[in-house]
Amino acid sequence: MSVLEEIVRGKRVEVERLSSHRTALRSAAESAPMTRSFASVLQRRGEVAVIAEMKRRSPSAGWLWADARAEEIGAAYEAAGASAVSVLTEAQHFGGSLADLRAVRERIGLPVLRKDFLIDELQLWESRAAGADAVLLIVRILELERLQALLALARELGLAALVEVHSRGELECALAAEADIVGVNSRDLDTLRMDVTLALELAPEVPAERVLVAESGIREAADVDRLGEAGVNAVLVGEALMRARALRGAMAATAALCGRRRRERTAAGFGVPASTRVAPSTGEAQAPSGGRACPK
C-alpha cells in the first residue's frame, strides 16, 4: 500500500466520524465569516505570487520543524511578502491539524488554504467552519463526478479550490470539471518521486483564464524565474521555507522568492467538453456509482 492509499484510507475513517456531526458542521459552515479571495491574490499582473506553506513534516522529507507555532509561521510569511498561506492539516503524516489553520487564520490577513486529502462534502463544511478560504482537491484521489460535485459545493460555500494534478490526463480531468485554479504538483503522490519539469511541460495546456500554480520542488529564486517565464501564476512552497527552523530564516527564504517576474500566458488549453460540465449541485457530493476515474 502506498502512502497515498494509506492516507486516503484514514480519511475515509475520519469522514465516518464526521458523519455524526453533519448538522452541526453544516450550520457552522453557513455561519462562518466571509472568506478572503484566494484566486485574486494569485493573479498578480507580471509577478509570480507565493503561497507559503506551514507544514511540520512530510512523508518524503520527514520532520522539518517539529515545534513550529503555526500562527508565528503564518505571520512571518505575511511579513515577508507572501500572497497566501497554505496550512497542512493532515495529522499522521504531516503533523498538522485544523487548530493550526484556525490559529493562522486568526493571526493574519492573507487568504488561507487548507491543504489536506479531501474526499467528502463533510470535509468542505468542516474546512469552511474552521476558517479556510480555499481547499485543495487532488484529482488522483477523486473520480470525475466526485470532483465536479465537490467543486460545485466549494463554490456554494464561498471556498476557492486548488485542483491538483500530476499528469496530462489529470489536467484534462481538472479542466473538464471547470477548475478555476489548477495546481501542478511535481511530486507523484503514489511514488513520491519528483519531476521538476512537469509544470513547465503542462503550462502551455492550461487556458490563460485559469490560474496556474506550481507545487513542490521549488527551492530558490531561479526556480520561480523559470516558472514565471512559462506563465505560471503562483508557486506553492513549503519544505524550502520550513527547513529554516527559525522565524527569521523562514522570512528571508520567503522574501527571496517574492516579487519575481512573470510572463503572461496565452495558452488556449484543451477546452472543456460540454458533456463533462458541472451539473447544478445539490449540496451533497455523494460517491457516484461506477463513476469515471480520471486518467493518471
C-alpha positions as protocol buffer text, in pm:
chain_id: "A"
residue {
  index: 1
  type: MET
  ca { x: 0 y: 0 z: 0 }
}
residue {
  index: 2
  type: SER
  ca { x: 136 y: 341 z: -99 }
}
residue {
  index: 3
  type: VAL
  ca { x: 149 y: 635 z: 143 }
}
residue {
  index: 4
  type: LEU
  ca { x: -130 y: 799 z: -56 }
}
residue {
  index: 5
  type: GLU
  ca { x: -354 y: 492 z: -27 }
}
residue {
  index: 6
  type: GLU
  ca { x: -284 y: 476 z: 346 }
}
residue {
  index: 7
  type: ILE
  ca { x: -374 y: 844 z: 389 }
}
residue {
  index: 8
  type: VAL
  ca { x: -697 y: 812 z: 191 }
}
residue {
  index: 9
  type: ARG
  ca { x: -799 y: 506 z: 392 }
}
residue {
  index: 10
  type: GLY
  ca { x: -751 y: 710 z: 707 }
}
residue {
  index: 11
  type: LYS
  ca { x: -958 y: 993 z: 560 }
}
residue {
  index: 12
  type: ARG
  ca { x: -1249 y: 758 z: 499 }
}
residue {
  index: 13
  type: VAL
  ca { x: -1242 y: 674 z: 869 }
}
residue {
  index: 14
  type: GLU
  ca { x: -1239 y: 1046 z: 952 }
}
residue {
  index: 15
  type: VAL
  ca { x: -1538 y: 1106 z: 728 }
}
residue {
  index: 16
  type: GLU
  ca { x: -1729 y: 830 z: 906 }
}
residue {
  index: 17
  type: ARG
  ca { x: -1662 y: 1008 z: 1235 }
}
residue {
  index: 18
  type: LEU
  ca { x: -1770 y: 1341 z: 1089 }
}
residue {
  index: 19
  type: SER
  ca { x: -2099 y: 1195 z: 967 }
}
residue {
  index: 20
  type: SER
  ca { x: -2245 y: 1205 z: 1317 }
}
residue {
  index: 21
  type: HIS
  ca { x: -2186 y: 1583 z: 1322 }
}
residue {
  index: 22
  type: ARG
  ca { x: -2338 y: 1658 z: 982 }
}
residue {
  index: 23
  type: THR
  ca { x: -2599 y: 1908 z: 1100 }
}
residue {
  index: 24
  type: ALA
  ca { x: -2361 y: 2095 z: 1330 }
}
residue {
  index: 25
  type: LEU
  ca { x: -2090 y: 2114 z: 1064 }
}
residue {
  index: 26
  type: ARG
  ca { x: -2327 y: 2247 z: 805 }
}
residue {
  index: 27
  type: SER
  ca { x: -2463 y: 2507 z: 1043 }
}
residue {
  index: 28
  type: ALA
  ca { x: -2111 y: 2618 z: 1144 }
}
residue {
  index: 29
  type: ALA
  ca { x: -2005 y: 2643 z: 781 }
}
residue {
  index: 30
  type: GLU
  ca { x: -2307 y: 2851 z: 688 }
}
residue {
  index: 31
  type: SER
  ca { x: -2248 y: 3094 z: 976 }
}
residue {
  index: 32
  type: ALA
  ca { x: -1870 y: 3131 z: 927 }
}
residue {
  index: 33
  type: PRO
  ca { x: -1728 y: 3477 z: 844 }
}
residue {
  index: 34
  type: MET
  ca { x: -1690 y: 3579 z: 481 }
}
residue {
  index: 35
  type: THR
  ca { x: -1394 y: 3424 z: 304 }
}
residue {
  index: 36
  type: ARG
  ca { x: -1096 y: 3618 z: 169 }
}
residue {
  index: 37
  type: SER
  ca { x: -1040 y: 3594 z: -206 }
}
residue {
  index: 38
  type: PHE
  ca { x: -773 y: 3333 z: -275 }
}
residue {
  index: 39
  type: ALA
  ca { x: -790 y: 3346 z: -655 }
}
residue {
  index: 40
  type: SER
  ca { x: -749 y: 3722 z: -680 }
}
residue {
  index: 41
  type: VAL
  ca { x: -426 y: 3735 z: -480 }
}
residue {
  index: 42
  type: LEU
  ca { x: -271 y: 3476 z: -714 }
}
residue {
  index: 43
  type: GLN
  ca { x: -337 y: 3690 z: -1022 }
}
residue {
  index: 44
  type: ARG
  ca { x: -66 y: 3950 z: -976 }
}
residue {
  index: 45
  type: ARG
  ca { x: -1 y: 4107 z: -1314 }
}
residue {
  index: 46
  type: GLY
  ca { x: 356 y: 4049 z: -1424 }
}
residue {
  index: 47
  type: GLU
  ca { x: 454 y: 3884 z: -1096 }
}
residue {
  index: 48
  type: VAL
  ca { x: 461 y: 3529 z: -957 }
}
residue {
  index: 49
  type: ALA
  ca { x: 257 y: 3507 z: -636 }
}
residue {
  index: 50
  type: VAL
  ca { x: 391 y: 3297 z: -349 }
}
residue {
  index: 51
  type: ILE
  ca { x: 173 y: 3062 z: -144 }
}
residue {
  index: 52
  type: ALA
  ca { x: 391 y: 2991 z: 161 }
}
residue {
  index: 53
  type: GLU
  ca { x: 318 y: 2666 z: 340 }
}
residue {
  index: 54
  type: MET
  ca { x: 313 y: 2573 z: 706 }
}
residue {
  index: 55
  type: LYS
  ca { x: 396 y: 2203 z: 749 }
}
residue {
  index: 56
  type: ARG
  ca { x: 591 y: 2033 z: 1022 }
}
residue {
  index: 57
  type: ARG
  ca { x: 680 y: 1717 z: 834 }
}
residue {
  index: 58
  type: SER
  ca { x: 614 y: 1518 z: 515 }
}
residue {
  index: 59
  type: PRO
  ca { x: 641 y: 1152 z: 409 }
}
residue {
  index: 60
  type: SER
  ca { x: 929 y: 1235 z: 173 }
}
residue {
  index: 61
  type: ALA
  ca { x: 1133 y: 1469 z: 397 }
}
residue {
  index: 62
  type: GLY
  ca { x: 1047 y: 1357 z: 750 }
}
residue {
  index: 63
  type: TRP
  ca { x: 1035 y: 1618 z: 1026 }
}
residue {
  index: 64
  type: LEU
  ca { x: 1112 y: 1971 z: 910 }
}
residue {
  index: 65
  type: TRP
  ca { x: 1022 y: 2185 z: 1211 }
}
residue {
  index: 66
  type: ALA
  ca { x: 854 y: 1976 z: 1477 }
}
residue {
  index: 67
  type: ASP
  ca { x: 781 y: 2252 z: 1730 }
}
residue {
  index: 68
  type: ALA
  ca { x: 676 y: 2520 z: 1481 }
}
residue {
  index: 69
  type: ARG
  ca { x: 400 y: 2752 z: 1604 }
}
residue {
  index: 70
  type: ALA
  ca { x: 159 y: 2785 z: 1316 }
}
residue {
  index: 71
  type: GLU
  ca { x: 43 y: 3139 z: 1388 }
}
residue {
  index: 72
  type: GLU
  ca { x: 402 y: 3268 z: 1413 }
}
residue {
  index: 73
  type: ILE
  ca { x: 497 y: 3099 z: 1086 }
}
residue {
  index: 74
  type: GLY
  ca { x: 193 y: 3248 z: 915 }
}
residue {
  index: 75
  type: ALA
  ca { x: 276 y: 3596 z: 1043 }
}
residue {
  index: 76
  type: ALA
  ca { x: 636 y: 3560 z: 925 }
}
residue {
  index: 77
  type: TYR
  ca { x: 520 y: 3460 z: 578 }
}
residue {
  index: 78
  type: GLU
  ca { x: 283 y: 3756 z: 562 }
}
residue {
  index: 79
  type: ALA
  ca { x: 556 y: 3999 z: 671 }
}
residue {
  index: 80
  type: ALA
  ca { x: 792 y: 3857 z: 407 }
}
residue {
  index: 81
  type: GLY
  ca { x: 551 y: 3928 z: 122 }
}
residue {
  index: 82
  type: ALA
  ca { x: 365 y: 3601 z: 63 }
}
residue {
  index: 83
  type: SER
  ca { x: 30 y: 3634 z: -115 }
}
residue {
  index: 84
  type: ALA
  ca { x: -142 y: 3348 z: 71 }
}
residue {
  index: 85
  type: VAL
  ca { x: -63 y: 3083 z: 331 }
}
residue {
  index: 86
  type: SER
  ca { x: -118 y: 2709 z: 298 }
}
residue {
  index: 87
  type: VAL
  ca { x: -165 y: 2504 z: 615 }
}
residue {
  index: 88
  type: LEU
  ca { x: -123 y: 2125 z: 619 }
}
residue {
  index: 89
  type: THR
  ca { x: -396 y: 1984 z: 843 }
}
residue {
  index: 90
  type: GLU
  ca { x: -332 y: 1610 z: 796 }
}
residue {
  index: 91
  type: ALA
  ca { x: -209 y: 1476 z: 1130 }
}
residue {
  index: 92
  type: GLN
  ca { x: -46 y: 1135 z: 1090 }
}
residue {
  index: 93
  type: HIS
  ca { x: 194 y: 1201 z: 802 }
}
residue {
  index: 94
  type: PHE
  ca { x: 228 y: 1580 z: 811 }
}
residue {
  index: 95
  type: GLY
  ca { x: 191 y: 1667 z: 1179 }
}
residue {
  index: 96
  type: GLY
  ca { x: -84 y: 1920 z: 1114 }
}
residue {
  index: 97
  type: SER
  ca { x: -430 y: 1997 z: 1247 }
}
residue {
  index: 98
  type: LEU
  ca { x: -731 y: 2221 z: 1200 }
}
residue {
  index: 99
  type: ALA
  ca { x: -612 y: 2402 z: 1513 }
}
residue {
  index: 100
  type: ASP
  ca { x: -310 y: 2515 z: 1309 }
}
residue {
  index: 101
  type: LEU
  ca { x: -539 y: 2650 z: 1039 }
}
residue {
  index: 102
  type: ARG
  ca { x: -756 y: 2836 z: 1290 }
}
residue {
  index: 103
  type: ALA
  ca { x: -451 y: 2987 z: 1457 }
}
residue {
  index: 104
  type: VAL
  ca { x: -308 y: 3112 z: 1128 }
}
residue {
  index: 105
  type: ARG
  ca { x: -643 y: 3247 z: 1006 }
}
residue {
  index: 106
  type: GLU
  ca { x: -692 y: 3444 z: 1329 }
}
residue {
  index: 107
  type: ARG
  ca { x: -340 y: 3591 z: 1318 }
}
residue {
  index: 108
  type: ILE
  ca { x: -302 y: 3707 z: 958 }
}
residue {
  index: 109
  type: GLY
  ca { x: -497 y: 3896 z: 693 }
}
residue {
  index: 110
  type: LEU
  ca { x: -399 y: 3679 z: 396 }
}
residue {
  index: 111
  type: PRO
  ca { x: -621 y: 3407 z: 245 }
}
residue {
  index: 112
  type: VAL
  ca { x: -556 y: 3064 z: 398 }
}
residue {
  index: 113
  type: LEU
  ca { x: -560 y: 2736 z: 206 }
}
residue {
  index: 114
  type: ARG
  ca { x: -648 y: 2412 z: 382 }
}
residue {
  index: 115
  type: LYS
  ca { x: -412 y: 2152 z: 239 }
}
residue {
  index: 116
  type: ASP
  ca { x: -535 y: 1803 z: 313 }
}
residue {
  index: 117
  type: PHE
  ca { x: -678 y: 1497 z: 141 }
}
residue {
  index: 118
  type: LEU
  ca { x: -1043 y: 1586 z: 96 }
}
residue {
  index: 119
  type: ILE
  ca { x: -1286 y: 1329 z: -41 }
}
residue {
  index: 120
  type: ASP
  ca { x: -1627 y: 1420 z: 101 }
}
residue {
  index: 121
  type: GLU
  ca { x: -1859 y: 1719 z: 136 }
}
residue {
  index: 122
  type: LEU
  ca { x: -1841 y: 1693 z: 515 }
}
residue {
  index: 123
  type: GLN
  ca { x: -1474 y: 1792 z: 495 }
}
residue {
  index: 124
  type: LEU
  ca { x: -1566 y: 2101 z: 293 }
}
residue {
  index: 125
  type: TRP
  ca { x: -1817 y: 2209 z: 557 }
}
residue {
  index: 126
  type: GLU
  ca { x: -1552 y: 2138 z: 821 }
}
residue {
  index: 127
  type: SER
  ca { x: -1298 y: 2349 z: 628 }
}
residue {
  index: 128
  type: ARG
  ca { x: -1536 y: 2643 z: 594 }
}
residue {
  index: 129
  type: ALA
  ca { x: -1629 y: 2626 z: 963 }
}
residue {
  index: 130
  type: ALA
  ca { x: -1260 y: 2624 z: 1061 }
}
residue {
  index: 131
  type: GLY
  ca { x: -1192 y: 2943 z: 866 }
}
residue {
  index: 132
  type: ALA
  ca { x: -1039 y: 2816 z: 543 }
}
residue {
  index: 133
  type: ASP
  ca { x: -1063 y: 3047 z: 244 }
}
residue {
  index: 134
  type: ALA
  ca { x: -961 y: 2776 z: -1 }
}
residue {
  index: 135
  type: VAL
  ca { x: -923 y: 2398 z: -11 }
}
residue {
  index: 136
  type: LEU
  ca { x: -705 y: 2152 z: -201 }
}
residue {
  index: 137
  type: LEU
  ca { x: -878 y: 1892 z: -420 }
}
residue {
  index: 138
  type: ILE
  ca { x: -648 y: 1620 z: -553 }
}
residue {
  index: 139
  type: VAL
  ca { x: -754 y: 1469 z: -886 }
}
residue {
  index: 140
  type: ARG
  ca { x: -556 y: 1150 z: -818 }
}
residue {
  index: 141
  type: ILE
  ca { x: -793 y: 1050 z: -537 }
}
residue {
  index: 142
  type: LEU
  ca { x: -1125 y: 1166 z: -687 }
}
residue {
  index: 143
  type: GLU
  ca { x: -1345 y: 1031 z: -964 }
}
residue {
  index: 144
  type: LEU
  ca { x: -1454 y: 1294 z: -1215 }
}
residue {
  index: 145
  type: GLU
  ca { x: -1812 y: 1315 z: -1089 }
}
residue {
  index: 146
  type: ARG
  ca { x: -1696 y: 1346 z: -728 }
}
residue {
  index: 147
  type: LEU
  ca { x: -1450 y: 1620 z: -827 }
}
residue {
  index: 148
  type: GLN
  ca { x: -1728 y: 1808 z: -1007 }
}
residue {
  index: 149
  type: ALA
  ca { x: -1963 y: 1780 z: -710 }
}
residue {
  index: 150
  type: LEU
  ca { x: -1701 y: 1894 z: -459 }
}
residue {
  index: 151
  type: LEU
  ca { x: -1608 y: 2188 z: -680 }
}
residue {
  index: 152
  type: ALA
  ca { x: -1972 y: 2292 z: -705 }
}
residue {
  index: 153
  type: LEU
  ca { x: -2019 y: 2269 z: -329 }
}
residue {
  index: 154
  type: ALA
  ca { x: -1698 y: 2464 z: -265 }
}
residue {
  index: 155
  type: ARG
  ca { x: -1832 y: 2746 z: -481 }
}
residue {
  index: 156
  type: GLU
  ca { x: -2161 y: 2743 z: -289 }
}
residue {
  index: 157
  type: LEU
  ca { x: -1969 y: 2774 z: 36 }
}
residue {
  index: 158
  type: GLY
  ca { x: -1751 y: 3057 z: -95 }
}
residue {
  index: 159
  type: LEU
  ca { x: -1438 y: 2841 z: -89 }
}
residue {
  index: 160
  type: ALA
  ca { x: -1181 y: 2863 z: -365 }
}
residue {
  index: 161
  type: ALA
  ca { x: -1048 y: 2524 z: -479 }
}
residue {
  index: 162
  type: LEU
  ca { x: -692 y: 2450 z: -584 }
}
residue {
  index: 163
  type: VAL
  ca { x: -731 y: 2141 z: -805 }
}
residue {
  index: 164
  type: GLU
  ca { x: -408 y: 1942 z: -805 }
}
residue {
  index: 165
  type: VAL
  ca { x: -282 y: 1732 z: -1098 }
}
residue {
  index: 166
  type: HIS
  ca { x: 31 y: 1533 z: -1178 }
}
residue {
  index: 167
  type: SER
  ca { x: -19 y: 1434 z: -1543 }
}
residue {
  index: 168
  type: ARG
  ca { x: -170 y: 1546 z: -1870 }
}
residue {
  index: 169
  type: GLY
  ca { x: -465 y: 1311 z: -1816 }
}
residue {
  index: 170
  type: GLU
  ca { x: -533 y: 1455 z: -1471 }
}
residue {
  index: 171
  type: LEU
  ca { x: -507 y: 1808 z: -1614 }
}
residue {
  index: 172
  type: GLU
  ca { x: -772 y: 1722 z: -1874 }
}
residue {
  index: 173
  type: CYS
  ca { x: -992 y: 1599 z: -1590 }
}
residue {
  index: 174
  type: ALA
  ca { x: -943 y: 1918 z: -1388 }
}
residue {
  index: 175
  type: LEU
  ca { x: -1029 y: 2135 z: -1688 }
}
residue {
  index: 176
  type: ALA
  ca { x: -1332 y: 1920 z: -1771 }
}
residue {
  index: 177
  type: ALA
  ca { x: -1454 y: 1981 z: -1417 }
}
residue {
  index: 178
  type: GLU
  ca { x: -1411 y: 2356 z: -1481 }
}
residue {
  index: 179
  type: ALA
  ca { x: -1146 y: 2411 z: -1216 }
}
residue {
  index: 180
  type: ASP
  ca { x: -1062 y: 2780 z: -1190 }
}
residue {
  index: 181
  type: ILE
  ca { x: -728 y: 2720 z: -1015 }
}
residue {
  index: 182
  type: VAL
  ca { x: -507 y: 2434 z: -1131 }
}
residue {
  index: 183
  type: GLY
  ca { x: -203 y: 2319 z: -936 }
}
residue {
  index: 184
  type: VAL
  ca { x: 64 y: 2105 z: -1099 }
}
residue {
  index: 185
  type: ASN
  ca { x: 240 y: 1900 z: -831 }
}
residue {
  index: 186
  type: SER
  ca { x: 591 y: 1797 z: -932 }
}
residue {
  index: 187
  type: ARG
  ca { x: 574 y: 1512 z: -680 }
}
residue {
  index: 188
  type: ASP
  ca { x: 396 y: 1189 z: -771 }
}
residue {
  index: 189
  type: LEU
  ca { x: 185 y: 1116 z: -463 }
}
residue {
  index: 190
  type: ASP
  ca { x: 195 y: 741 z: -528 }
}
residue {
  index: 191
  type: THR
  ca { x: 573 y: 704 z: -561 }
}
residue {
  index: 192
  type: LEU
  ca { x: 689 y: 1034 z: -400 }
}
residue {
  index: 193
  type: ARG
  ca { x: 924 y: 1083 z: -696 }
}
residue {
  index: 194
  type: MET
  ca { x: 980 y: 1435 z: -828 }
}
residue {
  index: 195
  type: ASP
  ca { x: 960 y: 1568 z: -1185 }
}
residue {
  index: 196
  type: VAL
  ca { x: 1054 y: 1934 z: -1157 }
}
residue {
  index: 197
  type: THR
  ca { x: 990 y: 1995 z: -1528 }
}
residue {
  index: 198
  type: LEU
  ca { x: 624 y: 1888 z: -1515 }
}
residue {
  index: 199
  type: ALA
  ca { x: 475 y: 2233 z: -1454 }
}
residue {
  index: 200
  type: LEU
  ca { x: 683 y: 2374 z: -1741 }
}
residue {
  index: 201
  type: GLU
  ca { x: 558 y: 2097 z: -1971 }
}
residue {
  index: 202
  type: LEU
  ca { x: 190 y: 2135 z: -1880 }
}
residue {
  index: 203
  type: ALA
  ca { x: 176 y: 2515 z: -1861 }
}
residue {
  index: 204
  type: PRO
  ca { x: 101 y: 2560 z: -2234 }
}
residue {
  index: 205
  type: GLU
  ca { x: -203 y: 2333 z: -2196 }
}
residue {
  index: 206
  type: VAL
  ca { x: -369 y: 2545 z: -1926 }
}
residue {
  index: 207
  type: PRO
  ca { x: -603 y: 2814 z: -2063 }
}
residue {
  index: 208
  type: ALA
  ca { x: -485 y: 3167 z: -1990 }
}
residue {
  index: 209
  type: GLU
  ca { x: -803 y: 3249 z: -1797 }
}
residue {
  index: 210
  type: ARG
  ca { x: -731 y: 2974 z: -1542 }
}
residue {
  index: 211
  type: VAL
  ca { x: -493 y: 3035 z: -1252 }
}
residue {
  index: 212
  type: LEU
  ca { x: -189 y: 2804 z: -1273 }
}
residue {
  index: 213
  type: VAL
  ca { x: 3 y: 2710 z: -958 }
}
residue {
  index: 214
  type: ALA
  ca { x: 330 y: 2512 z: -947 }
}
residue {
  index: 215
  type: GLU
  ca { x: 373 y: 2291 z: -640 }
}
residue {
  index: 216
  type: SER
  ca { x: 675 y: 2109 z: -493 }
}
residue {
  index: 217
  type: GLY
  ca { x: 1044 y: 2115 z: -580 }
}
residue {
  index: 218
  type: ILE
  ca { x: 1075 y: 2496 z: -564 }
}
residue {
  index: 219
  type: ARG
  ca { x: 1380 y: 2591 z: -361 }
}
residue {
  index: 220
  type: GLU
  ca { x: 1526 y: 2917 z: -490 }
}
residue {
  index: 221
  type: ALA
  ca { x: 1453 y: 3229 z: -690 }
}
residue {
  index: 222
  type: ALA
  ca { x: 1588 y: 3073 z: -1010 }
}
residue {
  index: 223
  type: ASP
  ca { x: 1316 y: 2806 z: -989 }
}
residue {
  index: 224
  type: VAL
  ca { x: 1049 y: 3075 z: -960 }
}
residue {
  index: 225
  type: ASP
  ca { x: 1202 y: 3265 z: -1253 }
}
residue {
  index: 226
  type: ARG
  ca { x: 1180 y: 2957 z: -1478 }
}
residue {
  index: 227
  type: LEU
  ca { x: 818 y: 2903 z: -1384 }
}
residue {
  index: 228
  type: GLY
  ca { x: 737 y: 3271 z: -1427 }
}
residue {
  index: 229
  type: GLU
  ca { x: 880 y: 3263 z: -1778 }
}
residue {
  index: 230
  type: ALA
  ca { x: 638 y: 2977 z: -1854 }
}
residue {
  index: 231
  type: GLY
  ca { x: 345 y: 3189 z: -1739 }
}
residue {
  index: 232
  type: VAL
  ca { x: 284 y: 3020 z: -1403 }
}
residue {
  index: 233
  type: ASN
  ca { x: 72 y: 3249 z: -1185 }
}
residue {
  index: 234
  type: ALA
  ca { x: 185 y: 3127 z: -844 }
}
residue {
  index: 235
  type: VAL
  ca { x: 415 y: 2885 z: -665 }
}
residue {
  index: 236
  type: LEU
  ca { x: 335 y: 2685 z: -353 }
}
residue {
  index: 237
  type: VAL
  ca { x: 645 y: 2641 z: -139 }
}
residue {
  index: 238
  type: GLY
  ca { x: 676 y: 2465 z: 194 }
}
residue {
  index: 239
  type: GLU
  ca { x: 980 y: 2247 z: 255 }
}
residue {
  index: 240
  type: ALA
  ca { x: 1235 y: 2508 z: 144 }
}
residue {
  index: 241
  type: LEU
  ca { x: 1087 y: 2758 z: 392 }
}
residue {
  index: 242
  type: MET
  ca { x: 1024 y: 2526 z: 687 }
}
residue {
  index: 243
  type: ARG
  ca { x: 1377 y: 2385 z: 679 }
}
residue {
  index: 244
  type: ALA
  ca { x: 1495 y: 2719 z: 821 }
}
residue {
  index: 245
  type: ARG
  ca { x: 1357 y: 2614 z: 1162 }
}
residue {
  index: 246
  type: ALA
  ca { x: 1368 y: 2978 z: 1270 }
}
residue {
  index: 247
  type: LEU
  ca { x: 1131 y: 3266 z: 1202 }
}
residue {
  index: 248
  type: ARG
  ca { x: 1400 y: 3498 z: 1067 }
}
residue {
  index: 249
  type: GLY
  ca { x: 1525 y: 3229 z: 830 }
}
residue {
  index: 250
  type: ALA
  ca { x: 1173 y: 3145 z: 713 }
}
residue {
  index: 251
  type: MET
  ca { x: 1108 y: 3514 z: 645 }
}
residue {
  index: 252
  type: ALA
  ca { x: 1432 y: 3553 z: 450 }
}
residue {
  index: 253
  type: ALA
  ca { x: 1364 y: 3239 z: 245 }
}
residue {
  index: 254
  type: THR
  ca { x: 1012 y: 3361 z: 165 }
}
residue {
  index: 255
  type: ALA
  ca { x: 1121 y: 3714 z: 75 }
}
residue {
  index: 256
  type: ALA
  ca { x: 1381 y: 3574 z: -168 }
}
residue {
  index: 257
  type: LEU
  ca { x: 1103 y: 3408 z: -370 }
}
residue {
  index: 258
  type: CYS
  ca { x: 862 y: 3703 z: -376 }
}
residue {
  index: 259
  type: GLY
  ca { x: 842 y: 3971 z: -644 }
}
residue {
  index: 260
  type: ARG
  ca { x: 976 y: 3757 z: -929 }
}
residue {
  index: 261
  type: ARG
  ca { x: 865 y: 3846 z: -1281 }
}
residue {
  index: 262
  type: ARG
  ca { x: 602 y: 3651 z: -1474 }
}
residue {
  index: 263
  type: ARG
  ca { x: 525 y: 3634 z: -1844 }
}
residue {
  index: 264
  type: GLU
  ca { x: 155 y: 3642 z: -1932 }
}
residue {
  index: 265
  type: ARG
  ca { x: 31 y: 3303 z: -2051 }
}
residue {
  index: 266
  type: THR
  ca { x: -161 y: 3290 z: -2381 }
}
residue {
  index: 267
  type: ALA
  ca { x: -244 y: 2919 z: -2392 }
}
residue {
  index: 268
  type: ALA
  ca { x: -582 y: 2813 z: -2528 }
}
residue {
  index: 269
  type: GLY
  ca { x: -557 y: 2481 z: -2343 }
}
residue {
  index: 270
  type: PHE
  ca { x: -766 y: 2171 z: -2402 }
}
residue {
  index: 271
  type: GLY
  ca { x: -1106 y: 2335 z: -2373 }
}
residue {
  index: 272
  type: VAL
  ca { x: -1398 y: 2195 z: -2175 }
}
residue {
  index: 273
  type: PRO
  ca { x: -1621 y: 1937 z: -2343 }
}
residue {
  index: 274
  type: ALA
  ca { x: -1989 y: 2024 z: -2286 }
}
residue {
  index: 275
  type: SER
  ca { x: -2064 y: 1666 z: -2184 }
}
residue {
  index: 276
  type: THR
  ca { x: -1841 y: 1695 z: -1877 }
}
residue {
  index: 277
  type: ARG
  ca { x: -1950 y: 2031 z: -1739 }
}
residue {
  index: 278
  type: VAL
  ca { x: -2065 y: 2053 z: -1381 }
}
residue {
  index: 279
  type: ALA
  ca { x: -2431 y: 1992 z: -1311 }
}
residue {
  index: 280
  type: PRO
  ca { x: -2603 y: 2210 z: -1050 }
}
residue {
  index: 281
  type: SER
  ca { x: -2501 y: 2099 z: -702 }
}
residue {
  index: 282
  type: THR
  ca { x: -2746 y: 1953 z: -454 }
}
residue {
  index: 283
  type: GLY
  ca { x: -2504 y: 2029 z: -173 }
}
residue {
  index: 284
  type: GLU
  ca { x: -2428 y: 1658 z: -142 }
}
residue {
  index: 285
  type: ALA
  ca { x: -2115 y: 1519 z: -307 }
}
residue {
  index: 286
  type: GLN
  ca { x: -2211 y: 1153 z: -286 }
}
residue {
  index: 287
  type: ALA
  ca { x: -1978 y: 892 z: -432 }
}
residue {
  index: 288
  type: PRO
  ca { x: -2102 y: 807 z: -782 }
}
residue {
  index: 289
  type: SER
  ca { x: -2183 y: 451 z: -874 }
}
residue {
  index: 290
  type: GLY
  ca { x: -1937 y: 337 z: -1136 }
}
residue {
  index: 291
  type: GLY
  ca { x: -1802 y: 691 z: -1172 }
}
residue {
  index: 292
  type: ARG
  ca { x: -1534 y: 769 z: -1427 }
}
residue {
  index: 293
  type: ALA
  ca { x: -1184 y: 771 z: -1284 }
}
residue {
  index: 294
  type: CYS
  ca { x: -953 y: 1046 z: -1402 }
}
residue {
  index: 295
  type: PRO
  ca { x: -660 y: 901 z: -1601 }
}
residue {
  index: 296
  type: LYS
  ca { x: -315 y: 920 z: -1444 }
}
